[in-house]
Structures are given as C-alpha cells and as structure tokens.
C-alpha cells in the first residue's frame, strides 16, 4: 500500500513540475513581441492567434461567396509570386507550402505566415523568408475591400495555368487566374 502512495505522490509531484515549467515566462514568447511581416506558422503563436482574430473576414466572404472569383484572385497572386521569383533568381520549383495571408482593405499584405508541406523541395528558410518579405513589400492583392481579410491556402510551384470550363461539353479555355 505504501508503494502505491509513493507512486501516486511521485506522479502528482511530476505533474505539478510540468505545469510550473509550461507557465514559466521563458517557455513562451512575450505577448508584446512585435510580429514580423513574414514568419513560420508555429512561431509567435500568441500574436498569430490574435492576428487571425483581427483578420477574421475570409477572402471567400469578400468575394461574395463566389468560389470561382476567390480561387481566381488566389491563383493570380500565386502567379505573380512565381513570376517575381523567376525575375529575382529564386528557384521555387518543387516548393509546396501552406500560406496564411493577411490583407489590408487596400490589397496590401500586412503579414504572411507559411509552413513547408511534407513533400516540398527543401529550400533555405532564410532565403524563403527574404523572398516573401520582398514580394509583399510592393505587391497588392487584386481585391479591394472595406475591411481587412485573410486567406489560408496552399501553393505549389511552379504555378501552371488552370483549365476553366466554358461549355458543358467539357471543352474549355486556359486561364491564368487573372480575371
């Protein structure tokens, strides 16, 4: 019986220690840390969660719930990103990434959070960060709004034109996503 009591006390003690460790100020990022314009999803978790709440309106909503328009706008940005990479000598071919983009009413991207997908080509994190920072510096998302909004989606590079249906027969035309 004493053996069980000691085991139980040891378990309680270890649980308290682990709780104290996670509550220590060194275990998390200070909430007053300024969120960079580009960051890896998983970093700055508290600020990222606040950002998601501040930009709660979705691209789909701003596009008046029209999936084709929202997809076209997203595809347009990815094509611009792909072209920017080519013009600046950044090899994104094979990069697959999750992106969360936070957009101002003017179309300016205030923050871009990203995370490489498991089947992505390896790319230097510093190079990718610098690329995204340079891209969002002058880029304007092709949709003005009365409110801030965001979009969480995926990107695979290179970006290819998509086939856009025009007739029920299945024939279609190529679209660059820039409608």
Secondary structure, DSSP 8 states (H G I E B T S, - for coil): -HHHHHHHHHHHHHHHHHHHHHTSGGGS--TTS---SEEETTSSHHHHHHHHHHT-SBHHHHTTT-HHHHHHHHHHHHHHHHHHHHHTT---TT-EEEEEEEE-TTSBEEEEEEEE-TTS----HHHHHHHHHHHHHH-B-S---SS-EEEEEEEESS---EEEE-STTS-EEEE-S--
